């Protein structure tokens, strides 16, 4: 099953279930086996000395490659329409590896102001130690990137939809601009997932995922993935992967494979429920504003329709009485929504945020929701009673 061939192209759900698996070689096992080992033996000295894993089809040491992880990487590369993938032990392991692979001392990066918090810290607190500078832009207009380019700009790092306010960047336009200036591009695609957005066909060089979210789907693993060309991923594997060592453990890879089996049905349910919750909140007089890339009144709806097939589970909203006390009261009154970080699992989550609005630069209290797989009417009822109690 080759998604790059000119024959019939299998659907995403089919890729999740079947791609990259040789069941005949695994005694007919429907689920791939777990190779929970650190090292692999060779039959003789000649094959050991001449080894070149993984290009020769062999495995040497799990830090450089593992059969279970290889199946995961093949599936995710196919889902993202890329040539190759490298699995990491966390989302930040993947994101930092992708960024580091594109820059050296003295280089300059451009990214969006609403980028994921730990990514911002990596760019502002860690990379400056090595002389790498970063400029933050809103990113909703191509000119934001054009105006920030310097002679030493080597990477434009995107996140679309971005954190908290879920603003989009025009991935194809930014990729075209970057290529004209010999600048690499990377995008954190965790929010949309490969099920709803594929940046590589739009011209993006590297795609990263926090696989702890949708790909894992069960809030029981921490993992990351980077997808790109064979040359880029081979370089990342041998440098950032092998030398920094933040690669995926075989059992973690096996859990990610388990999560991929149901990615399609979960994403459809997340989207359907999140869209209904966004509309429900928009109709409540106590809510001032809802931020959701799949909402009916989303300001970038045209761009969303151009580069996305659907939307995920994350949304945020602001109360009309957007004080810290009122915001906390609503979150504390929720019964089904757990107060916890992360998102994309089966359970619904809610956290208070004090975030800077990219539209006006003002910091404001808001509530971020991750809409899980519970019965939709139960989630609506929980939000309704929380809004009622907090205003009693």
N, C-alpha and C positions, 0 to 999 in steps of 0.2 A: 504494500500500500504506500504509494509515493505521492504526497500532496503536491510535489513540484512538477509532476508529469503532465502531459497534455490529455491524458485519459480523464474519465469521470473523477471529479474531485469529491472525496468523502467529506461529510459534514463534520462540524466541530465535535459533536457528541460521539460520532463514530471514531474520530481520532483519539478522543479521550479513552475509549474502551479498548481499541485494537491496535493502534499504531505503535510500531517499535517492539512488538512482542513476538517471540518465536516460541509458541506453545509446544511445538513438537520437540524442541530441544529441552523443554522443561517438563517432560513426562506428561504433557497435556494439562498442566495446572492452569486453571482459569485465571487465577490471580498470580502475578509474578512472585517467584520465591525471594526470600530475603537473604542476601549474601552478607551476613554480619561477621565480616572478617577484616583484618587490617592488612594482611599480606597474601601474596599469591605465589605458588611454587612453579618452578620451571623444570622440565624433564632432564635438561643437560646444560653444561656450561656454555655451549655454543649458542643456544637459544636465549640464554640469560644475557650474554655479552651483546648479542645482536638485537636485543629487545628495543622497541620504540613504541611503548604504549601511549595513548590508546589507538594510534593510527594503524598498528599492525593487528588489531583485533584482540590483543592480549591485555591483561590487567597485571599491575605490578604492585601497587600500594594504594590503599583506599584514598589517601590524600590526593592522588593524581587521577584515580578512576576506580569505579566499582560497577559490577554488572547491574545491580539494582538501580543505582543512580543513573547509569547509562540509559536505561529504559525511560526513566523520568525525563532526562534531558532530551531524548529523541522526541518524546510526545510534546513537550513544551515548545521545542523549536518548530515542530510542525504546526502547532496551534497558533504560534506567533508569525508563521510564514517566514521564519528565518532559517539560516543554514545550520546553526549549531547553538548549543546552550550549555552553560556551566551552572551547576547547583551549588549553593552556599548554605552555611549554617544559620544565617539570619538575613532579613531584608537589608539591614545596613551593611552586612558583609558583601552582599551583591551590589548595592548602590555605590558603596565606597570603592569597590573593585572596578566598577565601570568607569567611575570618575577618574580614579588614579591611572587607569590604562590610557587615558587621553591627554594627560598633562605632565609637565615636569617643572622643576624650579624656574621661577620667573614668568610662568604662564598666567593667563587670565581666563576666568570662567564667567559666563552670564547665566543666571537662573532666575526663576520667578520669586517674587517676594513672599508668596504664600506656600513655598515649598515645605515639605515635611520637616517637622521640628528637628529631629536628629540629623537630617541632611544639612539643614542650615548650620547646626553646630559644627558638623564636620567641615563645612566650607569656611566658617568664620573663626573657629577656635583651633582646628587641627592643621589644615592646609597652610595657613599663614606661616607656620613654623618652617615651611619649606619654600617660602617665597611665592606662593600661589595666591592670587587675589581674586575676589569674586564681586561682581556687580549684580545687585538685585533689581529687577524691573517688574512691572505689573504683568506684562506679557499678553494682554488681550489685543494689542495691535502690533503688527509687524515692525512698525517704526520704533517701538520700545526696544527691540533687539538691535535694529540697524544703528540707532543712536548710541548704543552702549558698546559697540564693537571697537576694539583697540587693535593696534598692529600685533600684539602678543596674545590675542584671544584665540584659544585653542579648543574650547568646548562651550556649547550651549546645552545646559541641562534643563529639561522640561519636566513638568508634572501636570498631566491633563486628564481629567479634572484635578485641580490642585486642592490642597488641604483647606478645610474649614469653610471657605466660601465657594469652592468647586468651580473656579473659573477655568476656561479652556484657552489653549494656545492653538493657532492654526498650524498643525504639525507639518503639513506639506509645504506651506509657505516658508516656515522657519527652516525646514530642511533644505529647500532650494536656495535660500539666502546663505545658509551656512556653507553649502557646497561651493557656491560661487566665491567664497572667501577662504576655502580650504580649512574650514572649522568643523570639528566633529560634533555630532549631536547624540544625546542620550535622553531617554524619557522614562520616568517612573510610571508604569502602566498599571500599578496595583489597583487603583480605584475602578477602572473600567474592566480590568481582567482581559485575557486574550479572547474571551468569549464575546466581548462587546467592542473591542478596539484592537487594531493591528497597526502600530506605527511604522513597522519596517517597510511595507509596501508604499507608504507615504514618503519614504526617503530617509527615515531616521536610522542612524547607525547602530545604536545599542538600546535595548529595552530591558528594564529591570522590573522585578516583582518582589514584593514582600509576600512570600508564599504562605506565611502564617495566616493570611487573610482568606481570600476566596479559594485559593488552590488547596490549602489544607482543609478549610471549611469546618473544622470541628473544635477549634480552640484548644488543641492538644499538641501543637508543634510550633517551632520557630524555624523558619527557613527562608531562603532567597534564591532568585534565579536571574541570570543575565543571558540575553539572546542577541545574536548578531551574525555577522559573516563568519565563515570557518576560520579565516585568518585572525580576525579580532578575538574570537573566543579561544582559539589555540594560544594566542599570546597571553590572554587573561588567565587561562588555566595554568600555564607554565610560570607566570610571574606572580600576579596578585593571588591566584588560587594556591599554587604550590608553595610559594615562599611566605605568604602571610598566613596561609593555613586555615582560613575560615570557611572550609568546605563542608558539604553536607555529610552527615553520618548516614550509613546505609539504612538504619531503621527510620530515620527522618525522611529519607527519600522514599522508602516503602509507604510511610504514612501519607506523603504527598501524592503518590500514585493512587492510594486509596481515595484521597479527596478528589482527584481528577475524575474518577468514575462518575461522580454525581454533579460535576461542575455545571453542566448545562441546565439541569432541572433546578438546581439551587439558584443560579443566576436569574432564571426566569421568575422564580418565586420572589427573590429579593427585589427585583425591578417592579413587579406587579404590586407588591405590598408597599414599597417605598413611595411609589408614585401615588398610591391611594392615601398614604399617611401625609404626604406633602400637600395634597389637595385638602384633606381634612383640616390640617393646621392653617392653611391659607384662608379657610372659611371661618375660623375662630376669631372673634373680635379682640381677644386678648393677645393675639399674635400679630406683631408688626411686620415681620418679613420672614420668608422661608427661602433658604438657599438649597436648591436641588437641581442638578444638571438635567434631570428628566422631568422637571416640573412644567406645568402648562404655561407659566409666565416666565420661564427662564430667558434671560436677555440674550443669551448666545445660542438660541434654539436652532438657528440656521446652520451655524458651524457644527453644532452637535449632530445634526442630521447628516452632515457631509462626511464626518470622520468617525462616527460611532454608530453601532447597531442597536444599542440599548444602554441601560444605566444600572448602577449598582445600588447598594443598600444605604449609602451614607447621605445624610442631609443634616442641615443645621437650621435653627430658627431663633429669632429674636423676639422677646416679649415687648409689648408696648411699655410696660413698667420694667425696663431692662436693668434693674438694680441687681447688685450682687445678692442681696437678701431674697428677692423675689425669684431670681434664677435658681438659687440653691433650694428654695422651698418647693419649686416644681419638681426638680430632679429628686429631692428627698422623698417626695410623695409618691413617686412611681413604684409600682409593685412588681411588674413583670420585667421592666427594663433594669438590668443590673448596672451599677455604677462601676465601670471598669474601662481601662484603655483597650486598644486594638479594635478590630471590627471584622466583618466578613464571615463570622462563624454562624452557627445555627441559632444562637441566642441573641436577643435584642439587648442593646447597651445604650446608656445615656451618660454623658459627662458635661459639666459646665466648662465653658471656655471664656477666657478674656483675650480677645484677639483684635488685631488691627485690621480694619476694613480697608482693602486695597483701593476702594472707590474714593474714599475721603480721608484716609489716614487716621481716622478716629478709632480708638480702642473701645470695645463694647463687650458686654456680657452676652453670651448666647449659649444655646444648648445644642450639642451634637448628638444625633441619634444614629445608631447602627440598627437597621431593621432586620430582624432575624426571621425565623421560619415558623413562628407561632401563628395561631389563627388571627387573621387580620382584624376581625371585630373585637377580639380580646385586647389587642394592642391599642386600638382606637379608644376602647372603654378605659383602659389604663391611663392614657394621655388625658382623656376628658376629666376623669376624677382627680388627677394630679393638678390640672389647671384650676379645677373648682376648689380643691382644698387649699391651694396656695393663695387663693383670692378670697377665702372665707373671712 
